[in-house]
Amino acid sequence: MDNAISTNMIILFISCSDSLMERLWKTASLWRAGENTKKVDIARDSLKKCPQAVSWLFNNKIGKRDRFSLRAIRDMFMDNYQRTIPYLKFVLLSNDTLKVKDALYLINEWKVKEIPDVLWQLLSRYDDRPHILSSIIRAIGNSNDNNYGKYLLEYIDNEDELVRFRAIQSLGKLRYYPSIPHIIPHLKDSLFSIRYISCYALNEMRDSSLKEIEKFLKVSNDEIFNYFAYLTINGNCLFK
């Protein structure tokens, strides 16, 4: 196999046929551990040198319910995902839900920052699919562009726990200050996870949030709210 891979590396610059890429992928998609490590690395590096590699992978290996292969793609482009951006955008705007899920997985693993303009368009399309919606919201939070915070506000009161969690978390990451008075009441949410992520988000904006929390405390008789409010003021949040 190693000799075959070496031969493939030589001819990569002459031909990148589907059959060649499939042969390389057979090794590249293996679990990278132990005695497999070297040959997997060689196969992945060889495949990445093929000009059609990203297009071929997105056409043939995304949306196949194969998490093992998806993790291999994640690892291949972890430090150089930029060449995949045109394909990520195309998949996100497609009607192939399985491919959309896989693209969102990669976007969140790579912490892609360049495509919030595409992501926010998907919010209404998937507002009845909490698992996909939460992934979109998480990806917007990773963009570092707080211009998109306004699109997340409505989701902090969503009935789905994960959607609420990701919305509050993302607003904190984006430091979207208009969300502060909307997040503070969630310090007494019925769910422990939401109370703690609210603490995290408010701490991300503590230069403005602490004064607002103190205003709420002055009129609060709720023990749970008061506990998490003081926890927030003292910066003792668990989620990072």
Residue frames relative to the residue before (quaternion, step in Angstrom):
aa qw qx qy qz dx dy dz
M 1.0000 0.0000 0.0000 0.0000 0.00 0.00 0.00
D 0.6509 0.5216 -0.3304 0.4417 3.61 0.93 -0.86
N 0.6448 0.5138 -0.3208 0.4663 3.59 1.03 -0.79
A 0.6354 0.5273 -0.3253 0.4609 3.55 1.04 -0.82
I 0.6492 0.5125 -0.3157 0.4650 3.57 0.98 -0.84
S 0.6394 0.5262 -0.3313 0.4522 3.58 0.95 -0.83
T 0.6385 0.5211 -0.3168 0.4695 3.56 1.01 -0.83
N 0.6428 0.5301 -0.3136 0.4554 3.54 0.99 -0.87
M 0.6237 0.5516 -0.3405 0.4368 3.55 1.02 -0.81
I 0.6487 0.5312 -0.3166 0.4436 3.58 1.02 -0.79
I 0.7651 0.3873 -0.2042 0.4721 3.57 0.92 -0.92
L 0.3938 0.7447 -0.4679 0.2672 3.59 1.25 -0.06
F 0.7080 0.4744 -0.2679 0.4494 3.54 0.97 -0.84
I 0.6451 0.4872 -0.3108 0.4999 3.57 1.33 -0.16
S 0.8164 -0.0262 0.0759 0.5719 3.55 0.92 -0.92
C 0.0423 -0.7660 0.6409 0.0271 3.54 -1.10 0.78
S 0.0111 0.8301 -0.5551 0.0523 3.53 0.54 1.16
D 0.6461 -0.5109 0.3944 0.4076 3.55 -1.27 0.37
S 0.6526 0.5214 -0.3245 0.4438 3.57 0.96 -0.81
L 0.6303 0.5187 -0.3346 0.4708 3.59 1.03 -0.73
M 0.6808 0.4815 -0.2975 0.4649 3.58 0.85 -0.93
E 0.6242 0.5293 -0.3409 0.4627 3.59 1.06 -0.67
R 0.6442 0.5088 -0.3264 0.4687 3.60 1.00 -0.77
L 0.6558 0.4963 -0.3095 0.4772 3.58 0.96 -0.84
W 0.6500 0.5360 -0.3112 0.4397 3.55 0.98 -0.88
K 0.5770 0.5980 -0.3781 0.4081 3.58 1.03 -0.69
T 0.7160 0.3866 -0.2339 0.5321 3.57 1.07 -0.72
A 0.6460 0.5563 -0.3210 0.4125 3.58 0.93 -0.90
S 0.7124 0.4695 -0.2559 0.4545 3.58 1.07 -0.69
L 0.4614 0.6802 -0.4503 0.3488 3.58 1.27 0.03
W 0.6113 -0.5281 0.4348 0.3980 3.54 -1.29 0.36
R 0.3121 -0.7739 0.5261 0.1640 3.56 -0.69 1.11
A 0.4364 0.6637 -0.4883 0.3614 3.56 0.05 1.31
G 0.8475 0.1841 -0.1223 0.4827 3.54 -1.25 0.50
E 0.8445 -0.1356 0.1189 0.5042 3.53 -0.95 -0.92
N 0.5909 0.5858 -0.3618 0.4204 3.59 1.25 -0.28
T 0.5079 0.7200 -0.4029 0.2477 3.56 1.12 -0.67
K 0.7059 0.4798 -0.2856 0.4358 3.59 0.71 -1.04
K 0.7192 0.4426 -0.2777 0.4581 3.59 0.76 -0.98
V 0.6054 0.5376 -0.3601 0.4635 3.59 1.11 -0.58
D 0.6502 0.5188 -0.3142 0.4577 3.59 0.95 -0.87
I 0.6526 0.5124 -0.3152 0.4608 3.58 0.96 -0.87
A 0.6707 0.4999 -0.2980 0.4599 3.56 0.92 -0.92
R 0.6638 0.4988 -0.3116 0.4620 3.60 0.92 -0.83
D 0.6581 0.5012 -0.3135 0.4664 3.58 0.92 -0.86
S 0.6459 0.5206 -0.3154 0.4607 3.57 1.01 -0.81
L 0.6675 0.5036 -0.2999 0.4591 3.56 0.91 -0.91
K 0.6519 0.5281 -0.3161 0.4430 3.59 0.97 -0.83
K 0.6365 0.5378 -0.3300 0.4437 3.59 1.16 -0.54
C 0.5575 0.5902 -0.3938 0.4310 3.55 1.22 -0.26
P 0.4909 -0.6936 0.4362 0.2960 3.64 -0.69 1.00
Q 0.7296 0.4264 -0.2365 0.4795 3.59 1.08 -0.70
A 0.3589 0.7945 -0.4556 0.1802 3.59 1.26 -0.05
V 0.6963 0.4754 -0.2946 0.4499 3.59 0.76 -1.01
S 0.6470 0.5160 -0.3152 0.4646 3.57 0.92 -0.91
W 0.6681 0.5069 -0.2956 0.4574 3.57 0.91 -0.92
L 0.6598 0.5082 -0.3094 0.4590 3.58 0.93 -0.87
F 0.6937 0.4722 -0.2869 0.4621 3.60 0.88 -0.90
N 0.6705 0.4899 -0.3003 0.4692 3.57 1.11 -0.60
N 0.8221 0.3056 -0.1064 0.4685 3.56 1.00 -0.82
K 0.7967 0.3269 -0.1516 0.4851 3.60 1.09 -0.54
I 0.6104 0.5131 -0.3508 0.4910 3.58 1.31 0.03
G 0.8127 0.2660 -0.1890 0.4828 3.57 -1.04 0.75
K 0.5218 0.6579 -0.3890 0.3788 3.58 1.18 0.54
R 0.4572 -0.6897 0.4348 0.3552 3.58 1.29 0.22
D 0.5209 0.6121 -0.4118 0.4294 3.56 1.11 0.75
R 0.1997 -0.8275 0.5160 0.0951 3.56 0.06 1.31
F 0.5859 0.5854 -0.3656 0.4248 3.56 1.15 -0.60
S 0.6766 0.4698 -0.2797 0.4932 3.57 0.93 -0.93
L 0.6315 0.5465 -0.3333 0.4376 3.57 1.00 -0.81
R 0.6475 0.5055 -0.3173 0.4738 3.57 1.01 -0.78
A 0.6112 0.5428 -0.3518 0.4560 3.59 1.10 -0.66
I 0.6445 0.4992 -0.3149 0.4861 3.60 0.99 -0.83
R 0.6064 0.5562 -0.3425 0.4534 3.57 1.00 -0.84
D 0.7169 0.4591 -0.2628 0.4541 3.58 0.76 -1.03
M 0.6188 0.5714 -0.3449 0.4143 3.59 1.04 -0.76
F 0.8133 0.2512 -0.1002 0.5152 3.58 0.94 -0.88
M 0.2612 0.8051 -0.4990 0.1857 3.57 1.22 0.37
D 0.7806 0.3102 -0.1638 0.5174 3.60 0.96 -0.82
N 0.7737 0.2323 -0.1389 0.5728 3.58 1.26 0.06
Y 0.1463 0.8410 -0.5076 0.1169 3.56 0.78 1.04
Q 0.4676 0.7290 -0.4307 0.2537 3.60 1.20 -0.40
R 0.6551 0.5235 -0.3329 0.4312 3.61 0.99 -0.69
T 0.6421 0.5234 -0.3321 0.4510 3.59 1.23 -0.26
I 0.4622 0.7390 -0.4252 0.2437 3.62 1.21 -0.39
P 0.6539 0.4979 -0.3516 0.4482 3.67 0.81 -0.76
Y 0.6767 0.4878 -0.2903 0.4690 3.59 1.04 -0.75
L 0.5986 0.5467 -0.3494 0.4698 3.57 1.11 -0.67
K 0.6556 0.5115 -0.3109 0.4603 3.57 0.92 -0.91
F 0.6566 0.5214 -0.3120 0.4469 3.56 0.90 -0.94
V 0.6738 0.4940 -0.2939 0.4643 3.58 0.90 -0.93
L 0.6450 0.5431 -0.3260 0.4275 3.60 0.90 -0.90
L 0.7361 0.4130 -0.2242 0.4873 3.58 1.00 -0.79
S 0.5186 0.6270 -0.4180 0.4039 3.57 1.30 0.08
N 0.5083 -0.6386 0.4833 0.3166 3.56 -1.33 0.06
D 0.4909 0.6502 -0.4285 0.3906 3.57 1.31 0.23
T 0.2949 -0.8115 0.4783 0.1609 3.58 -0.03 1.31
L 0.6359 0.5333 -0.3394 0.4428 3.59 0.97 -0.76
K 0.6674 0.4800 -0.2999 0.4840 3.57 0.98 -0.81
V 0.6079 0.5468 -0.3495 0.4576 3.58 1.05 -0.73
K 0.6423 0.5222 -0.3207 0.4603 3.60 0.93 -0.88
D 0.6811 0.4847 -0.2936 0.4637 3.57 0.89 -0.92
A 0.6355 0.5253 -0.3296 0.4600 3.58 1.00 -0.79
L 0.6547 0.5044 -0.3109 0.4692 3.59 0.97 -0.81
Y 0.5964 0.5499 -0.3555 0.4642 3.58 1.07 -0.71
L 0.6894 0.4751 -0.2841 0.4672 3.59 0.84 -0.98
I 0.6317 0.5458 -0.3278 0.4423 3.58 0.97 -0.85
N 0.7076 0.4482 -0.2650 0.4778 3.57 0.93 -0.87
E 0.6304 0.5149 -0.3390 0.4717 3.59 1.06 -0.63
W 0.7239 0.4146 -0.2325 0.5000 3.57 1.00 -0.83
K 0.2913 -0.7677 0.5076 0.2610 3.58 1.29 -0.34
V 0.0583 0.8302 -0.5434 0.1093 3.52 0.88 1.07
K 0.2036 -0.8177 0.5338 0.0702 3.58 -0.79 1.04
E 0.6472 0.6276 -0.2904 0.3207 3.56 1.19 -0.53
I 0.7802 0.4035 -0.1884 0.4394 3.63 1.12 -0.29
P 0.1982 0.7901 -0.5621 0.1433 3.67 0.86 0.72
D 0.5833 0.6001 -0.3649 0.4081 3.58 1.18 -0.57
V 0.6634 0.4459 -0.2902 0.5262 3.58 1.21 -0.49
L 0.6598 0.5573 -0.3135 0.3948 3.56 0.87 -0.95
W 0.6803 0.5031 -0.3256 0.4220 3.60 0.80 -0.92
Q 0.5926 0.5819 -0.3598 0.4251 3.58 1.18 -0.53
L 0.6631 0.5283 -0.2942 0.4412 3.57 1.21 -0.50
L 0.4757 0.7113 -0.4324 0.2842 3.59 1.20 -0.40
S 0.7250 0.4275 -0.2573 0.4747 3.59 0.75 -0.97
R 0.6063 0.5750 -0.3564 0.4180 3.58 1.11 -0.63
Y 0.8007 0.2631 -0.1185 0.5251 3.57 1.03 -0.79
D 0.3174 0.7869 -0.4905 0.1988 3.59 1.13 0.44
D 0.6787 0.4244 -0.3033 0.5169 3.60 1.27 -0.06
R 0.6499 0.4481 -0.3112 0.5291 3.58 1.31 0.29
P 0.2439 -0.8441 0.4521 0.1538 3.60 0.35 1.24
H 0.6500 0.5257 -0.3428 0.4286 3.61 0.91 -0.80
I 0.6840 0.4520 -0.2808 0.4990 3.59 0.94 -0.88
L 0.6383 0.5472 -0.3231 0.4345 3.57 0.93 -0.90
S 0.6634 0.5053 -0.3096 0.4568 3.59 0.91 -0.87
S 0.6380 0.5204 -0.3248 0.4654 3.59 1.09 -0.69
I 0.6258 0.5260 -0.3293 0.4726 3.58 1.06 -0.76
I 0.6612 0.5076 -0.3005 0.4635 3.57 0.90 -0.95
R 0.6367 0.5218 -0.3250 0.4656 3.57 0.97 -0.83
A 0.6619 0.5124 -0.3054 0.4540 3.60 0.95 -0.88
I 0.6235 0.5181 -0.3404 0.4764 3.60 1.02 -0.73
G 0.6381 0.5377 -0.3190 0.4495 3.58 1.02 -0.76
N 0.6738 0.4943 -0.2890 0.4670 3.56 1.12 -0.66
S 0.5498 0.6582 -0.3821 0.3443 3.59 1.25 -0.28
N 0.3006 -0.7776 0.4885 0.2573 3.58 1.22 -0.54
D 0.5727 0.5647 -0.3911 0.4474 3.59 1.22 0.34
N 0.2094 -0.8404 0.4866 0.1142 3.57 -0.06 1.28
N 0.4274 0.6799 -0.4733 0.3621 3.57 1.26 0.16
Y 0.6966 0.4645 -0.2600 0.4810 3.56 1.23 -0.48
G 0.4064 0.7300 -0.4640 0.2945 3.58 1.27 0.05
K 0.6127 0.5883 -0.3500 0.3949 3.58 1.02 -0.76
Y 0.6531 0.5210 -0.3189 0.4477 3.58 1.14 -0.58
L 0.6743 0.5106 -0.2871 0.4495 3.59 1.24 -0.34
L 0.4806 0.7175 -0.4205 0.2782 3.57 1.20 -0.47
E 0.6827 0.5179 -0.3067 0.4144 3.58 0.84 -0.93
Y 0.6708 0.5358 -0.2982 0.4172 3.58 1.16 -0.50
I 0.5344 0.6299 -0.4295 0.3650 3.61 1.17 -0.13
D 0.7042 0.3886 -0.2638 0.5325 3.58 1.26 -0.16
N 0.3251 0.7646 -0.4948 0.2546 3.57 1.25 0.32
E 0.5414 -0.6527 0.4250 0.3166 3.58 -1.04 0.73
D 0.6384 0.5195 -0.3303 0.4621 3.59 1.19 -0.43
E 0.5027 -0.6897 0.4332 0.2898 3.59 -0.76 1.03
L 0.6961 0.4786 -0.2989 0.4439 3.60 0.81 -0.95
V 0.6180 0.5277 -0.3454 0.4694 3.59 1.04 -0.71
R 0.6510 0.5041 -0.3132 0.4733 3.60 0.92 -0.89
F 0.6457 0.5421 -0.3080 0.4408 3.53 0.92 -0.98
R 0.7134 0.4563 -0.2622 0.4628 3.59 0.79 -1.05
A 0.6250 0.5415 -0.3449 0.4440 3.59 1.04 -0.71
I 0.6846 0.4650 -0.2840 0.4842 3.59 0.87 -0.94
Q 0.6350 0.5314 -0.3239 0.4576 3.58 0.96 -0.86
S 0.6928 0.4849 -0.2790 0.4551 3.58 0.88 -0.97
L 0.6289 0.5232 -0.3411 0.4631 3.58 1.00 -0.73
G 0.6327 0.5157 -0.3229 0.4789 3.56 1.11 -0.67
K 0.6551 0.5122 -0.3105 0.4604 3.57 0.94 -0.89
L 0.7018 0.4611 -0.2565 0.4787 3.54 1.02 -0.85
R 0.2618 -0.7724 0.5167 0.2607 3.56 1.30 -0.39
Y 0.2138 0.7767 -0.5500 0.2202 3.51 0.79 1.10
Y 0.2896 -0.8402 0.4382 0.1349 3.54 0.10 1.37
P 0.6108 0.5506 -0.3848 0.4192 3.67 0.97 -0.54
S 0.6081 0.5754 -0.3527 0.4181 3.61 1.23 -0.31
I 0.4534 0.7361 -0.4331 0.2551 3.61 1.19 -0.43
P 0.7297 0.4148 -0.2844 0.4633 3.66 0.63 -0.95
H 0.6305 0.5241 -0.3331 0.4656 3.60 1.21 -0.35
I 0.6739 0.4884 -0.2869 0.4744 3.59 1.14 -0.65
I 0.5802 0.6346 -0.3772 0.3441 3.61 0.95 -0.82
P 0.6682 0.5003 -0.3358 0.4364 3.68 0.80 -0.80
H 0.6143 0.5627 -0.3506 0.4280 3.60 1.18 -0.44
L 0.4625 0.6515 -0.4611 0.3860 3.59 1.25 0.08
K 0.7315 0.3200 -0.2335 0.5550 3.59 1.25 -0.17
D 0.2185 0.7904 -0.5350 0.2030 3.57 1.19 0.57
S 0.5808 -0.6094 0.4126 0.3480 3.58 -1.11 0.60
L 0.7108 0.4249 -0.2496 0.5019 3.58 1.21 -0.45
F 0.5445 -0.6495 0.4452 0.2891 3.53 -0.93 1.04
S 0.6615 0.5293 -0.3149 0.4278 3.61 0.90 -0.95
I 0.6687 0.4964 -0.3018 0.4640 3.58 1.01 -0.79
R 0.6208 0.5354 -0.3459 0.4564 3.58 1.03 -0.72
Y 0.7032 0.4707 -0.2758 0.4559 3.57 0.89 -0.88
I 0.6660 0.4749 -0.3281 0.4725 3.60 0.96 -0.74
S 0.5822 0.5493 -0.3710 0.4708 3.59 1.19 -0.47
C 0.6108 0.5395 -0.3286 0.4774 3.55 1.06 -0.78
Y 0.6491 0.5185 -0.3076 0.4639 3.59 0.95 -0.91
A 0.6892 0.5000 -0.2871 0.4387 3.56 0.77 -1.08
L 0.6743 0.4908 -0.2949 0.4664 3.57 0.92 -0.88
N 0.6277 0.5249 -0.3336 0.4682 3.58 1.11 -0.61
E 0.5995 0.5535 -0.3546 0.4565 3.57 1.13 -0.59
M 0.7626 0.2849 -0.1550 0.5597 3.58 1.20 -0.53
R 0.2116 0.8537 -0.4620 0.1141 3.56 1.23 0.49
D 0.5529 0.6087 -0.4092 0.3953 3.61 1.13 -0.39
S 0.7647 0.2739 -0.1803 0.5547 3.59 1.24 -0.40
S 0.6551 0.5751 -0.3164 0.3742 3.58 1.07 -0.72
L 0.6103 0.6042 -0.3693 0.3551 3.62 0.97 -0.72
K 0.6454 0.5110 -0.3254 0.4652 3.58 0.98 -0.78
E 0.6470 0.5168 -0.3132 0.4650 3.57 1.06 -0.79
I 0.6352 0.5267 -0.3269 0.4607 3.58 1.01 -0.83
E 0.6430 0.5338 -0.3185 0.4475 3.57 0.96 -0.86
K 0.6104 0.5438 -0.3437 0.4621 3.59 1.09 -0.67
F 0.6579 0.5007 -0.2990 0.4766 3.56 1.00 -0.88
L 0.6418 0.5528 -0.3188 0.4253 3.57 0.99 -0.86
K 0.6172 0.5847 -0.3408 0.4013 3.57 1.02 -0.76
V 0.7814 0.2958 -0.1563 0.5267 3.59 1.09 -0.61
S 0.5662 0.6255 -0.3726 0.3866 3.59 1.28 0.13
N 0.1217 -0.7668 0.6267 0.0668 3.54 -1.11 0.88
D 0.4831 0.6781 -0.4138 0.3680 3.55 1.34 0.19
E 0.4090 -0.7498 0.4645 0.2340 3.59 -0.52 1.16
I 0.6479 0.5131 -0.3284 0.4573 3.58 0.94 -0.82
F 0.6560 0.5019 -0.3155 0.4672 3.58 0.88 -0.93
N 0.6692 0.5126 -0.3110 0.4390 3.58 0.82 -0.96
Y 0.6382 0.5327 -0.3306 0.4468 3.58 0.98 -0.84
F 0.7333 0.4171 -0.2457 0.4773 3.58 0.79 -1.00
A 0.5745 0.5617 -0.3827 0.4561 3.58 1.16 -0.45
Y 0.6841 0.4595 -0.2867 0.4885 3.58 0.91 -0.89
L 0.5917 0.5582 -0.3578 0.4586 3.57 1.13 -0.66
T 0.6583 0.5089 -0.2924 0.4714 3.55 1.01 -0.89
I 0.6554 0.5204 -0.3137 0.4485 3.57 0.87 -0.92
N 0.7196 0.4334 -0.2391 0.4871 3.57 1.05 -0.79
G 0.4723 -0.7171 0.4111 0.3061 3.58 1.30 0.02
N 0.4775 0.6934 -0.4215 0.3370 3.58 1.16 0.51
C 0.2686 0.7681 -0.5333 0.2311 3.58 0.74 1.04
L 0.4363 -0.7337 0.4667 0.2315 3.54 -0.99 0.86
F 0.6947 0.4800 -0.2878 0.4519 3.59 0.96 -0.81
K 0.0354 -0.7814 0.6231 -0.0012 3.55 -1.05 0.91
